[in-house]
Amino acid sequence: MENREAFSTSKIERLDNLFSTAPIAFRPQNGGAYEIPALTLRPDIAPGRSGFGAHVEGPDERRPVMGD
């Protein structure tokens, strides 16, 4: 029962903050971070990182410009 209440509380809080929470900074698909047409992350973009975290830009990363 506690898990259900905690889950409900977390979802209510998430919805209450939905419009003030920053969006996830995913790398743009056509912004140069992914090889086209395979849509795989370029190896020089997030070396040593894998999984979900490799597809999210860190605060110190700049978005690659087409042609870089």
N, C-alpha and C positions, 0 to 999 in steps of 0.2 A: 504493500500500500504506500509506503514511503517513497519508493521509486516512482510510482505513478504521480504522486503529488509533486515530487521534485521535477519530473519531466514536464508536467503541466505548468508549473511555475516558470521553468526556463523558457517554455514556448510563449507564455504570456509576456515575459520580459522581452523576448526577441521581437515580438510583434509591436510592443510598446515603443521599442527603439528602432524600428525598421527604417524610418525615414531620416534618422540622425546618425546611423551607423555607416561608416565608410564602406564602400563596396570593395570586394576582393580585387586586388590589382593583378588580374590575369594578364599575361602577355598577349598583345593583339595578334590574332591569327595571321593577318596579312601585313603586319608591321615590320617584318624582317627577321623576327626571332625564329621562325619556322621555315624549314625547307619546303618549297613547293615543287611538285604536287604531292609529295609524301606526307606533308604536314607533321613532320617530326622536328623536334626542337634541335636547333643547330648545336653542335657539340661545344662551340666556344661561348655559348650564352650562359650556361649554368654548369661549368665543369665541376665534377665531384658531387653534384646534387642529383637526386632522383625522386621519382614519385611526384605527388601533388606540389610539393615545395619548389620543384624545378620550374613549374609553370606559373609561378607567382613572382612578380617583381619585388625585390627587396627595396627598402627605402633609399638605399644608396646606389641603386641601379638606374641608368637612364634607359629610356625606350629606344631601341635601335631604329635608325632611320633607314628607309628603303635604300638599298645600294651600298650599305656599309659592308 
